[in-house]
């Protein structure tokens, strides 16, 4: 057991959960250095696990999601006789499916189970670099598969708090459109790493968190195919133009959106990074009010 004495008053300090300890008597704080962990590797691992768990709790704090409201309910019968009720805010129609924006989920309901299987087959082609496995949160994360009566099926995916289809916040001022484009470029690079073309990048398939500027790509994963060309990068530009309030300012943004994409996603991202520097004065977090 590790005990930590307050250097100010000598009292036993409590774990503060913010990188160190807090004294309950005088309020002093103490933070860890690498030297403090020497000989205590087990404690280091437990502390790292604690921080990870705390971060994951914040990831799914739906109490902070004040935008979501229930506008309607959809009811379905499961194949085993039970029922599925989806309380949703919005729904989006696709070819043979409907996507429901639920409180904690994005729910796809397919008219045929084979189409749900094809969707998952496309999604499972994604691979991520070991050094950046957090990229997986930029793509649909499956919670459950539900066979429905009549040969249809539902796929239930995580919807993290405050993540919504980008079209809900349009039109975007250029400063906000910039981070949306950045997220789409990040996603395009992840697809390119996996050697895939998504084929359905639109203002409704790109989802964003306006508070943290994170992004995720939903849409129709049945359209996924082996990467050949730059169709996704062209779609990225069309999507940005559809979301924009004004594409003519700054001039660097206009040129980027109205010229052909680079040869691949990585080169295109580099070109976009130059737009950030020359057109927007460098990387900065522009708080978005929603």
N, C-alpha and C positions, 0 to 999 in steps of 0.2 A: 504494500500500500504506500502511496506517495503522499506525504503531508507537506504543506507549504506554509511557512510562517511569514506573517507580514513584517517587512523590514521597518515599517513606520511605527506600529504599535505592538508588535509581537503576537498578535492574535492569529488563530488558525484561519487561513483563507479558504473560501469556497470556490469551486469551479465555476467560472463565469460564462463559459460557452462562447466566448468571443476571442479565443486565442490565448487564454490564460486564466488567472484566478482573481477574485474580488474579495477584499476584506469586509466582512459584515459589520465590523466595529467602527472603522474609520473611513471606509470607502476606497482605500488605496487599491490599485490594480498592479498585477505582475504578469508579464508576458514571457513566453518561452523563447529560448535561443537553442541552437543546436547543442551547445555545451550542456544544457539542462537535460537533454535526452540521453546523454552518454550513459551507457549501461542500463537504459530503460527502453529497449526496443519494443518490448511488449506494450508498454504504455503508449509509445509513439503510434503503434499500429491501432490501438484502441481509440486514441484521440482522433486519428485520421478517419476511422470508421464512424466516429461520432459526428465529425464535421460533414461527412458525406451524407449521413442520415438526415442531419438538419437541413442541408441543402435540398435533398429530395423532398422533404416535407414542404419547403417553400415552393418547390416546383408544382405541387398539387394543392396549393392553398386557394381553394375556390371561393373563399370568403372575400378575397381581393378582387374577384371578377364581378364588378358591379354593373357591367354592360349587359350581361346575359339575362334575358327574361324569357319565360315560357310563353310562346304565342299560340301553340296548338299541340295536339297529341295525335300520334299515329299508333294504331293497334294492329298487331299481327298474331297469328296462331302459330306456335311452334309445332314441329312434327310430332313431338311426344305428348301433345295435348295441352301443354302449358301455354301461357300467353306472353307476348312481348309488348310492352307499352313504352313508346318513345316520346318523352316530352321535349319539344324542340323549339328553337328560336326561328330558324330559317330552314328551308329545304331547297335543294338544287337538283334538277332533273338531268340525267345523262342517258346514254344509249343503253336501255335495258336496266337502268338502276335509278334509285333516288338516294341522295345523300342528305342526311338529317344532321343539323348542327344542334346537338344536345348539350346538356350542362357539362358533363365530364367526358363526353365521347363524340366522335364523329362516326355516324352509323350509316353504312351503305346497305341498302336493301336491293338485291338483284332479283329479277323476274325468274332467272334460272340458276340453279346451283352451279352448273358448269361455268357460268360467267363469273361467279364468285371465285371459283378455282383458278380461272384464267387470270383474274386480278391478282390473286396471291402469288401465282407463278411469276408474273411480271415483277411484283414487289420483291420477291425473294431473290431476284437476280442482282439486287444491290449488294455491293461489298464495300467495306470502309477500310481506310488505312488504320493499322493498329495504333499509330501514334495519335489518332484523333477519332476515337470511337464515339465521342459525343455528337458527331455528325449524324448519328442514327436518329436523333431527336428531330432532325430536319425533315424526316420522312415518316409516313404512317407507321405507328407502333401498334401491332395487333393485340387486342385484349381477349377477344373470343370470337369463335365462329358459331353461328346458330342456324341449323337447318329449319326452314319454315314449311308450313303445310303447303301442299300443291306444287312441290318441287322448287320453290324459291329458297333464298338463303340471305342471311344478314351477316355482315362483317362489322365488328365493333372495334374501333381504334381509339387510342388515347387522344383526348383534346385537352391540352394543357391550359391552365387558366389564362384568360385574356388573349387567346389565340383565335383569330377570326379570318374569314376570307378577306383578302386585301380590298376587294371592291366595296366593302362596307364602310371604309374610311375615305373613299375617293370623293372629290378630287384631291390629290396631294399637292401641296406647295412643293416647289423644287427641292428645298432643303430636306423634306421628309421623303420625297420620291427617291432621293439619293440613297438613303439607307435601304429602301425597298429593293432598288436595283442591286445594291451590294449583296443583299441576301439572295436574290435570284442568281447572281453571279457565283456566289458560294455554292449554291445548290447545283448549278450547271457544272462546276468543277468536280463536285462529288459524283455526279452522273458520269462525267467524262472519265474519272478515275475507274469507275466500274465498267467503262466501255459501253455505256447505254445512252439511248435517246429516249426521253420520256414521251414526247409526242403530244402532250396536253398541258402546256404551260399557258395559263390564262389568268385573268384577274379574279376568277373564282377558285382556281385550283391552287394558287399561291396564297398561303395563309400567313398572317403576321401577328406579332404581339406589339402593339403601338407603344407599350410602356418600356419594354426591354429591347425592342428592335430585333427580336428573333424572327425566324421564318421557317415555314414547313411547306412541303409540296404534296398536296393530295391529288385530286383529279382522277383520271381514268388510267390506271396502271395496266390495263389490258393492251394499251397502245405501245407499251415499251418494246423496243427492238434494239438490236446491236447498233452501236453508234456508227454513223456514216454521214458525214457532212455536218452542217451547223444549223439544222432546223430549230433546235431548242434555243439557240442564241438569237435567231430571227424572231421566234415567239416571245422571247424575253423583251425585245424591243417593242413589239406590238403591244404587249401587256403594259409596259411602262407608259407608252403613249396613251393607252386607254385609261390609265389611272391618273394621269397628270392633269394638273390645273393649267399649267403653262409649260410647254416643252421648249420654248424659245429662249428662256433665260435660266441659267447662264448659257452663253453661246456654245461652250464646250459640251454641255448636255445635249443641245440641239444637234450638233455635229455627230455626237456618238449615236444618238437614237436614229439618225437618218443616213447613216453610212453602213455599208456591209459589215457584218461581224468579222472578227479575226479568224484565223484558220482553225483555232480550237478554243475551248473554254478557258484554258490557262492564259493564253495570249490575250483573249478578250477581257479577262479579269485584269490583266496588267494594263490594258488600254483604259479600262474603266477607272483604275486606280489613278491614272494620270488626270482624268477628268475631275476626280475628287480633289486632287492637288491644285490644278489650274483653275477649275471652275467654282470650287466650293471652299478654297482656302485651307485644304487639308482635312484630315479625319477629325471629326468632332461629334459629340453626342448632342443632337438637337431634340430637346424634349418635345413630345407631341401631346397636345391637349385633345382629349376625346370626350 
